[in-house]
Amino acid sequence: MWSTVSRSFQNRKAGLAVARVMIESGIRLDEKGRLYVGNVRISDTALARAAGVDRRVVRETAHFILSEKALASLFSKLRPFGSSLADIAKDLGYSVLKIESDPHNWGVISDVTSVLARHRIVVRQALADDPDLILEPRLTLVVEGRLPSSAVEQIRSLKCVKSLILPN
């Protein structure tokens, strides 16, 4: 997806910044060029601030997206992912694992969650960064309770895991 978007905006650096924020935030564009996060309409100015551009660039970008059939189809269907539990996990009695690995390898989620399943640990949320959008992508898992040290060591020993961070 990102390669299609970046190719379309190759001569529109500021427009690409707007498109990136739209994708990262799940901001969609309706057929009239209005911006929404879920069902909440947002202003051009708010998006411009987030993208670090003038509000007129947001309007120009919206018109450009609507003029390109493939982009219009993509940006009209974007939706926000939802709330991450990672920052409030401790308050909920959960633990967080942040895993760095090669994002193009298959089986990372499967390998890690297999270890968790053997320890009867329930995964409440899994968030994988898109390697085309995030410079250092991570897999973030929010799990119920505290992780036993044996589970931590088994995850760290997996071939697919470059590093494991336990922030809380």
The 8 nearest C-alpha neighbors of each residue, nearest first, counted from 0:
[[1, 3, 2, 4, 131, 73, 5, 70],
 [0, 2, 4, 3, 5, 131, 132, 6],
 [1, 3, 5, 4, 0, 6, 131, 7],
 [4, 2, 6, 0, 1, 5, 7, 70],
 [3, 5, 1, 7, 2, 6, 8, 0],
 [4, 6, 8, 2, 7, 3, 9, 1],
 [7, 5, 9, 3, 8, 4, 2, 1],
 [6, 8, 4, 5, 9, 3, 10, 70],
 [9, 7, 11, 5, 6, 10, 15, 4],
 [8, 10, 6, 11, 7, 5, 12, 15],
 [11, 9, 8, 12, 7, 6, 14, 15],
 [12, 10, 8, 14, 9, 13, 15, 7],
 [11, 13, 15, 14, 10, 16, 8, 9],
 [14, 12, 16, 15, 11, 17, 52, 56],
 [15, 13, 17, 11, 16, 60, 12, 18],
 [14, 16, 18, 12, 13, 17, 8, 19],
 [17, 15, 13, 19, 14, 18, 50, 20],
 [16, 18, 14, 20, 50, 15, 19, 21],
 [17, 19, 15, 21, 16, 20, 14, 22],
 [20, 18, 16, 22, 21, 17, 15, 23],
 [21, 19, 23, 17, 22, 18, 24, 50],
 [20, 22, 26, 18, 24, 19, 23, 25],
 [21, 23, 25, 19, 20, 24, 18, 26],
 [22, 24, 20, 21, 25, 19, 26, 132],
 [25, 23, 21, 22, 26, 20, 79, 36],
 [24, 26, 79, 78, 22, 77, 21, 23],
 [27, 25, 21, 36, 35, 24, 77, 78],
 [28, 26, 77, 75, 74, 35, 34, 76],
 [27, 29, 34, 75, 33, 32, 74, 35],
 [28, 30, 32, 33, 31, 75, 27, 34],
 [29, 31, 32, 28, 65, 33, 75, 71],
 [32, 30, 29, 33, 28, 65, 62, 34],
 [31, 33, 29, 28, 30, 61, 34, 62],
 [34, 32, 29, 28, 31, 35, 40, 30],
 [33, 35, 28, 41, 40, 27, 26, 32],
 [36, 34, 40, 27, 39, 26, 41, 37],
 [37, 35, 26, 39, 38, 25, 40, 79],
 [36, 38, 39, 35, 78, 79, 26, 25],
 [37, 39, 36, 35, 40, 78, 41, 34],
 [40, 38, 36, 35, 37, 41, 34, 26],
 [41, 39, 35, 34, 38, 36, 42, 33],
 [42, 40, 34, 35, 39, 45, 43, 36],
 [41, 43, 44, 45, 46, 40, 34, 33],
 [42, 44, 46, 45, 54, 57, 47, 41],
 [43, 45, 47, 54, 42, 46, 48, 53],
 [46, 44, 42, 48, 47, 43, 49, 41],
 [47, 45, 49, 43, 48, 44, 50, 42],
 [46, 48, 44, 54, 52, 50, 45, 49],
 [49, 47, 51, 45, 46, 50, 44, 52],
 [48, 50, 46, 47, 51, 45, 20, 52],
 [51, 49, 47, 17, 48, 52, 16, 20],
 [52, 50, 48, 49, 47, 53, 16, 17],
 [51, 53, 47, 50, 48, 54, 56, 13],
 [52, 54, 55, 56, 47, 51, 57, 48],
 [55, 53, 47, 44, 57, 56, 43, 52],
 [56, 54, 58, 57, 53, 59, 43, 47],
 [55, 57, 59, 54, 58, 53, 60, 14],
 [56, 58, 60, 54, 55, 59, 43, 47],
 [57, 59, 61, 55, 60, 56, 62, 54],
 [60, 58, 56, 62, 61, 57, 63, 55],
 [59, 61, 63, 57, 14, 58, 62, 56],
 [60, 62, 58, 64, 63, 59, 32, 57],
 [63, 61, 59, 65, 60, 64, 66, 58],
 [62, 64, 60, 66, 61, 65, 59, 67],
 [65, 63, 61, 71, 70, 67, 66, 62],
 [64, 66, 71, 62, 63, 67, 61, 68],
 [65, 67, 63, 64, 62, 68, 71, 70],
 [68, 66, 70, 64, 65, 69, 71, 63],
 [67, 69, 71, 70, 72, 66, 65, 64],
 [70, 68, 72, 71, 67, 73, 64, 74],
 [69, 71, 73, 64, 67, 72, 68, 74],
 [72, 70, 65, 68, 74, 64, 73, 69],
 [73, 71, 69, 70, 75, 74, 68, 76],
 [72, 74, 70, 71, 75, 76, 69, 77],
 [73, 75, 27, 71, 76, 77, 28, 72],
 [74, 76, 28, 27, 72, 73, 29, 71],
 [77, 75, 74, 73, 27, 78, 72, 28],
 [78, 76, 27, 25, 74, 75, 26, 73],
 [77, 79, 25, 37, 26, 80, 76, 27],
 [80, 78, 25, 81, 24, 37, 36, 26],
 [79, 81, 78, 25, 82, 24, 83, 23],
 [82, 80, 79, 83, 78, 25, 84, 37],
 [83, 81, 84, 80, 79, 85, 86, 124],
 [82, 84, 85, 81, 86, 124, 126, 87],
 [83, 85, 87, 88, 86, 82, 141, 124],
 [86, 84, 88, 83, 87, 95, 141, 139],
 [85, 87, 84, 88, 83, 89, 90, 95],
 [88, 86, 90, 84, 85, 89, 91, 83],
 [89, 87, 93, 91, 85, 90, 84, 86],
 [88, 90, 92, 91, 93, 87, 94, 167],
 [91, 89, 87, 88, 92, 93, 86, 94],
 [90, 92, 88, 89, 93, 87, 143, 84],
 [91, 93, 89, 90, 144, 88, 143, 94],
 [94, 92, 143, 144, 88, 89, 91, 142],
 [93, 95, 142, 145, 141, 88, 144, 143],
 [96, 94, 141, 140, 165, 85, 142, 166],
 [95, 97, 165, 140, 139, 164, 98, 141],
 [98, 96, 139, 164, 163, 138, 137, 165],
 [99, 97, 163, 138, 137, 162, 96, 139],
 [98, 100, 137, 162, 161, 160, 163, 138],
 [101, 99, 161, 160, 102, 159, 98, 162],
 [100, 102, 103, 104, 99, 159, 161, 160],
 [103, 101, 104, 100, 130, 136, 137, 105],
 [102, 104, 101, 105, 130, 100, 107, 106],
 [105, 103, 102, 101, 106, 107, 159, 100],
 [104, 106, 107, 103, 102, 108, 109, 101],
 [105, 107, 109, 108, 110, 104, 159, 111],
 [108, 106, 110, 109, 105, 159, 111, 104],
 [109, 107, 111, 110, 106, 112, 138, 105],
 [108, 110, 106, 112, 107, 111, 113, 105],
 [111, 109, 113, 107, 108, 112, 106, 114],
 [112, 110, 108, 114, 113, 109, 154, 107],
 [111, 113, 115, 109, 114, 110, 108, 116],
 [114, 112, 116, 110, 115, 111, 109, 117],
 [115, 113, 117, 112, 111, 116, 150, 118],
 [114, 116, 112, 120, 118, 113, 117, 119],
 [115, 117, 119, 113, 118, 114, 120, 112],
 [118, 116, 114, 119, 115, 113, 120, 112],
 [117, 119, 115, 116, 120, 114, 150, 147],
 [120, 118, 116, 117, 115, 121, 114, 113],
 [121, 119, 115, 118, 116, 143, 122, 142],
 [120, 122, 143, 142, 123, 119, 116, 115],
 [121, 123, 142, 124, 141, 143, 120, 140],
 [122, 124, 142, 141, 121, 143, 125, 140],
 [125, 123, 141, 122, 140, 126, 142, 84],
 [124, 126, 140, 139, 141, 127, 123, 138],
 [127, 125, 139, 138, 140, 128, 124, 83],
 [126, 128, 138, 137, 139, 129, 125, 136],
 [129, 127, 136, 137, 130, 138, 133, 126],
 [128, 130, 131, 132, 133, 127, 136, 102],
 [131, 129, 133, 136, 132, 128, 102, 134],
 [130, 132, 129, 133, 1, 134, 2, 0],
 [133, 131, 129, 130, 134, 1, 128, 19],
 [132, 134, 130, 136, 135, 129, 131, 128],
 [133, 135, 136, 132, 130, 131, 129, 128],
 [136, 134, 133, 137, 130, 99, 128, 132],
 [137, 135, 128, 133, 130, 134, 129, 99],
 [138, 136, 99, 98, 128, 127, 139, 97],
 [137, 139, 127, 98, 97, 126, 128, 140],
 [140, 138, 97, 126, 96, 125, 137, 127],
 [139, 141, 125, 96, 95, 124, 142, 126],
 [142, 140, 95, 124, 123, 94, 122, 85],
 [143, 141, 122, 123, 94, 93, 121, 140],
 [142, 144, 93, 121, 94, 122, 120, 123],
 [145, 143, 93, 92, 94, 142, 146, 120],
 [144, 146, 94, 147, 93, 143, 92, 142],
 [145, 147, 148, 150, 144, 151, 94, 120],
 [146, 148, 149, 150, 145, 151, 118, 152],
 [147, 149, 151, 150, 152, 146, 153, 145],
 [148, 150, 152, 147, 151, 153, 146, 154],
 [151, 149, 153, 148, 147, 152, 154, 146],
 [152, 150, 148, 154, 149, 153, 155, 147],
 [151, 153, 155, 149, 154, 150, 156, 148],
 [152, 154, 150, 156, 155, 151, 149, 157],
 [155, 153, 151, 156, 157, 152, 111, 150],
 [156, 154, 152, 153, 157, 151, 160, 163],
 [155, 157, 153, 154, 152, 158, 160, 159],
 [158, 156, 154, 159, 160, 155, 153, 110],
 [159, 157, 160, 156, 161, 155, 154, 100],
 [158, 160, 157, 100, 107, 161, 101, 104],
 [161, 159, 100, 157, 162, 158, 99, 155],
 [162, 160, 100, 99, 159, 163, 98, 158],
 [163, 161, 99, 160, 98, 164, 155, 100],
 [162, 164, 98, 97, 155, 99, 165, 96],
 [163, 165, 97, 96, 166, 98, 162, 95],
 [166, 164, 96, 167, 95, 97, 163, 94],
 [165, 167, 164, 95, 96, 97, 94, 85],
 [166, 165, 89, 94, 95, 88, 96, 93]]
